[in-house]
Amino acid sequence: MKDSIQLVVGLGNPGAQYENTRHNAGFDYIDALARKYGGSWKFESKYGAEICSVLINANKIWLIKPMSFMNRSGQAVGAFSNFYKIPVENILVAHDELDIEPGTARFKQGGGHGGHNGLRDIIAALANNRNFYRLRLGIGHPGHAKEVADFVLSKAPVDDRISLERAYDCAIEQTELAFAGNWSKAMNNLHSFKPE
């Protein structure tokens, strides 16, 4: 089926010091997705990633979390998608997004990296093919570019965390539609969700 997802990538940084930081929104989302569908993570050294598979709509979906730190996320994505012959259009990458408010999630296909180092590395690893899907998880913006590095690597306040978790839940509710190829309806449903 055209654009049915075979691989979901969650972006983040490994290690306890990065848990619950804004930059780890992709990890948090994919962990929630794995929990819902009964996935069990296993580290695969040849990809440098934690990997599991789940059944959604009776289809096998691979979930991966690159463990090589954000700036080198493409190594795992490129190697895994190449080995399993997964087309770029069948990949969804979940990542933190500065340009939308906390608790807001958006599906998108294609586009640039927008300064996100994880996306930049994935695009490079996929031979500059940008046509993968993204789940953009809003974390808000600190207001000044020079504050971004500290902002994304810090933990969000409790209210923002609650909003983010609601956005993860809402996004997961739409995955069955999206992964079955009904992107238009899934996007409309997700984009109409407003954080409380």
N, C-alpha and C positions, 0 to 999 in steps of 0.2 A: 504494500500500500504506500502510495506517495507520502513522503514526509511523516511516516509513522516512526516514533522514536524507538531506537534500539539501545541507546546509551545515554545515561544521565550522568553528568559530571558536576560534583559540588566543589567549589573552590574555597580554599582557606589555608591556614598555616598549621602544621602539626605541633603538638606539645602543649603541656598544661598551661603554660604562660599565655597562650593565645586563645584559650577556651573562652567563649562568650564575648570575644571582641567583635567589633563591627565587621572587620574584614573576613570573619569566619561565618558570615551569614550563609554562604553556599554550603559549608559543612553542616551547619545546623539544620538547614532545609533537607538535605539529602539524608541526614540521620533520621529525621522525622519520617521521611518517605520510606526508608528501610524498615523502621519500626512498624509502620502501618501495614506493610505488605509482608512482614515476617522475614526480612533479609538478615543475614548474619555475616558480618564483615570478616574478611581474611586478608592479611597483608601478602601481596605478590611481589617479590623482590624484582622480578624481571621487568615489571612495569613501574616499580617504585610507588605503588598505590595500594590502598585498601580497596577491596573489590567484593561485591556480592551480586547476586541476581535475584530478581523477584518476578512474580507473575502478575501482570496487569492486563485486564481484558483477555486473559488466557494466552498472552504473549510474554515471552521471556525478555525482560529488560535488564541490562547490565547497569549497575551503579558503581561509580568509582570516585574515590577521594585521593587525588595526588598528594603524596607525602614528601614532595621535594621542595616545599615552600612555594608561595604564590608565584614568584617571578619565573619559576621553572615548571609551571603546571603543564605546559605543552608536551613535555617529554612523555609523560604517562598517557596523555590523550592521543598523541600521535602514534605511539607504539601500540596501544591497545586497539585503536580503530583500524590501524593497518593490519594487525594480526587477524582480527575478526572480520575484515573487509566491510566495515561499517561506513556507509556513505556519509559525507559531511552533513547532508540534509536530514540525517536520522540521528543527529546528536543534539542534546539539550544541555547547555551549561548554565548552572545556577550560580549567581555571583552577587556580591554587594554592589549597590548603586548609589553614588553620592547625589545624583541629580534628581532623585525623587524622595519624598518624605518617608520617615520611618513608619513601618506598618503598611506600606503600599507595595504591591508586587505587580510586575508587568511581563507578559510574554512578548517576545520580539524575535524576528528572524533577520539574520544578516546585520550588516553595519560594521562600523569600525570598533576600535577598542576603547575609545573615549578616555584614554589615559590609564586604563586599568591594566596593570602589568600582567595579571593572569590571562586576561583575554588576548593581550598582545602576544604572549608566548604561545598560546594555543593557535592563534591565526598563523603565526610563523611555522609552527609544527605541522599544520594542515596545508602546507604549500601555498600560504596566503589566500586560501579559500575561506571567506568570511560567512558562508551561507548556512552556518549552523544556527539552531534556535538558542535563545537565551531566556532565562528567567531572572529578571532584574529585581532584586530585593532591596527596597529603599532603606537607606540608613541616614539620609539627610546630609547636609553639608555644614562644616564648621564656620563658613563665611569667608575665609581667606585661604588661598591656595597653599600658603606656607604652613598652615595648620593641619593640612590633610593627612600627612603621614602619621602624626601623633593621634589624630582623631580616629582613623580607621583601625589603629592598633590598640585602642583603648576600649574598655567595656562600656556598653551603652547603659544609661540609667534605667531603673526598673520600669518606668512607664514605657520607654522605647522598646525594651525587651518584650514586654507584654504585647505591644503593638506588632512587633516583628513575629512573635509566635502566632498571633492571629492571622497574619499574612501568610505564614507557612501553611497553616491549616486550610486557609482559603485556596491557596495554590494547589495543595495536594488534592482538594476536592475536584479541581478542574483537570487533574492529570489524566483521568480515564478518558475524558472527552478529547483532550489534546493528543494523547498518545494513540488514540484510534484514528487520528487524522482530522478531527473536527476542530481545527484551530480557531476558526472564526467564532464559534459559539464559546469555546473555552476562553478566548481573549476577551470577548464581551463580558462574560460572567466575572472574570478576574478583574477587569478594568473598572467594573462598576462597584467593586468592593471598596469601601472607605474605612480607614482606620478610625477607631473610636477614641 
